[in-house]
Amino acid sequence: MKIAVMYIAIGAYSVMWDGFYSSAKENLFAGNSVHYFLFSDKEDLSFDKRDVTFIKSKDYGWPGNTLYRFRMFSSISSELAYFDYCYFFNANAYINKPVGLALLPAKGSDIVSVEHFNFKGRNPAWFGYERRKKSTAYVPWGQENEHFCQACLIGATSSEFIKMSRMLEQNIDEDDKNGICAKWHDEDHFNKYIIGKNATILPINYAYPSRLLTPESKDTALIIMRDKSQFGNLSVLRYKKKISFIKWCKIKAFNQFDKANTFVHVLIYGHKHRSKK
């Protein structure tokens, strides 16, 4: 089985590459042919050229480096078509335990991701969808999926992965033309894309946040999402410097307004989800 793994190490996020690469070489899809596509603006990263293709990439800044991931993937569509399956892992991913066939989409499914730990067990009206109609990631209230996924791990058959990447690249470009950026960037576009599809949703031990680990869960966490703060201040990782107080206030104000808006709609639409169960 031939598997392509995509990884983005642009800007300060490049410091996470070594940990991911070494853990993946040891624990990811052992016994299969795995090839890595490394998108980065840093040409001095260490890797074995036999199983890694380095792709020099532009630094789009934040949130461009995460939002434009599908543009990056689409740029190598011809190479990805050679593989059976394609996977994307977030920069802070660490393959903690051997992971193999269980990571593949289930029979009858072409795509796989991981349930979002923040929304596990919650009413879908709380999910982090983009609710502004101007965005192509827009999801109307009351039309949510049963699960909301983390975009830190996305896998699919090669044909589905190429199709998804091209479509979401086009959607994000359309948003750019209309002057809007989805609230949770690529994650909102991906979650809109899988609505109505037979996606395989894995439990959170396939993308377990390190800050939530306990001695017990560390033994069952197959893939750990390392706390980015251990690599530096988050605003520095994203913006290359600490953001201004005014920008911080704008971000907080938007988040508080969004929470209040969501709460109102949970009261309106929440009962519809409960009645479906």
N, C-alpha and C positions, 0 to 999 in steps of 0.2 A: 504494500500500500504506500502510495506517494503522498506526502503531506507537506503543504507550504505553511510556514509560520511567518506572520508579519509583525514587525516591532518598530515603533517610532521612538527615536532617541535624539530629539532635536533640542538644542539649547542646553539648559542646566539639567534636563531630564536624562542626558547621556550618562550621568553617573550611575544610573540604575541598570545599565546594560549588562555589565559583567556578572552581576548576581543572577539576573534572569538567564543569561546564556549558559552559565555553568550549571544552574539547576535544571534547565530544560534538557541539556545534553545528557544529564544523568537520569532524569525521571520522565521525560515526555515521549510518549509513543515509542518505547523501546522495542527494537526488533523491526521497525519500519523505516522507510526512507524519509527523513525529515530534512527539509531545506529552509533556511531562514532568509527573509528579505528584510534587511536593516536599512530603514530610512533615517538619515542623520545628516546634520551639517558639520559633524566632527569626523575628520578622516583618520584620526589616530586611535580609533577604538580597536580593541584586540579581538580577534576571532580567527577561526580556521576557514580559509578561503574555499576549502572543498565543500563546506556545507552552508556558507553564508554569502549572499550577494549584497554588496554594499551599494546603496542608491543615494547619491548626493541630493539632499533636499533643502529647499528654501526654509528659512526660519520665518514662519508666518506670525509669530508672537502668540499672545493669548487673546481669544480662544482658538485662533486659527490653526494652531498645531494639532489640536484635537478635532476641531470642526471639519477640517479639510482632509481628514484621513481617507475618506472614500475617494477623493481625487487622487491621492497617492496610490491607492489600491488599483484604481482604474487604469493608471498609467502603466501597469505591468500585467494587464489582462491577458496578453498573448502568452506570457510566461506562466501565469496561474492556470491556464487551460490545460497545461501538461499534467497537473496534479489531480488526485482523487478528491482531496479535501483541502480547504484553506481555513486558516485560523488567524485571528488577531488577538494579541495579548497586550494589555496596558503596560506602560513603562514600569510600574511598580509591582508587576506580577513576579512571584517566586514559586517555582514548582516544588512543593514541600515533600510530596510523596509520589511514588510511581503512578502515573496516569496514562491510561491507554485507551482501549476500545470504548470504555464507558463515557468517554468525552465525545464520541461520535453522535450525530443525530439518530434518534430512534427510528425503527422501521416505519416507513411511510412519512418521514419528516426529512426535510432538506437543510434545516438550519437549527442551530443550537446556541443557547446562551444561559445565563445564570440569574436566578431570582434576585432582585435587589433587597439587600438586608434591611434597608430603611422602611420598606413597604411590606415586608413579609407578614401575612395574616391581617393586613389592614383592609378596610373598605376601599375598593378600587377608585372611589371618588377622590381619595387622598393622593392618588398616584401623581407622579411629577410630569404629567404631559404638558405640552405647549397648548395653551388655551386661546391664544390670539389668532383670529381667523386669517390674518395677513400672512401667517407663516404656512409653508407647505407641510410642516410638522403638526399642524393643528388637529386636535382630537376633540370633538364635541363632548360636552358633559353627558354622562350616561352611556357612552359608547366605548368605554375602556375595556381592555383585555382583563382576563382574570389575574394575570401576573404582570408586574413591571420589572424589566430586566436591567441589569448592569451592562453597560456597553464596554466594560473592561475586558470581556471575553466574548468574542463572536466567532462561531465556526459554521461552516456550511460545505455542501458539495461544491466543487469548483465552479460548476455552471451557475448555481444559485448565488455563490459569493460574488461572481463577476456581475451577474444581473443586478443584485442588490447594490453593489458599489456604484455602478453606472447610474442607477435610478436616484440614489441618495446624493450623489455628486450633482446631478441635474437639479434636484430639489433645493439643495443648499445654494447653488448658484442663483436659482430663482429668488430665494430669500435675500441674497446679497443685492440683487437688482431692485428688490422692493424695500430695501433698507431695514430689514429685520433679522435678528439672530435668535434662534430658538432658545428658550430659557435654559435648558440643560444640553444645549448644543447638539452634538452627534447622538447623544443618548436619546433625546426626544425624537430625532429623525428615525433612529433604529426602532424604537418602540412603536412609532406610528406604522412603520413598514411591516411589522410582524402581526399587526391586528388582522384577524381573520385567517392567518396562516397556521398550519400545523407545525408549530415550532416546538422543539424539545427544550424544556426549561429545567435546568439542573438546580439542585439545592445549593445553599450558600457555601458549603464546604469546598466547592469548586472555585470560589472567589472570596475567601474569608478575610475580612479586614483585620489586620494585625492588632489594631488597638482594641478589638473585642475578644481577642484570644484569651482563653483560660488554659490551665495545664491540661484539662480534659479535651478541650476543643482543638488544641494544638496537635493532638494525636490523630484527629479525624479530619483536619483541614488538609485537603489534597493540594490546593493552590492557595497561597497567601498573598493578599494585596498589601504590600508593605506600606507603612505609614510614611507618606511623603515628607512629613516634617523631620524625619530622621536624616533626610538628605539636605535640609536647609529650610529657611523660611518659605512658606508656600507662595507668598506674593513675589518673592525674589525668584523662585523657580519659574513662575509664570511670566512675570513682567520684567525680570532682570533687576528689579529694584523694588523697594517697599512702595506700595501705592500711597497716594496722598490721602489725607484725612477726608477731603471733600469726596473723592472717589469712593472711599470706604463707606461714607455716609449714604451715598447714592445706591450702592449695592445693598446695604442693609435696609434702606427704605423700600427698595423694590421687593426684596425678600419678604418683608413684613406685610406689604400690600398683597403680595401673592398668597401668603398664608391666610390672611383675612378673607380674601376672595375665595380660596379653596374651602375654608370653613363654611362659608355661606352656601356654597354649592353642595357640600357634603350633606347639609341639612335638607337641601332640596332634592338631591338625587340619591342620597345614600340608601333610602328605603327601597329603591328599585333593585339595588344590588342584593340587599338582604332578602328580598322576596324571591330572587332567582335561586337561592340556595334551598 
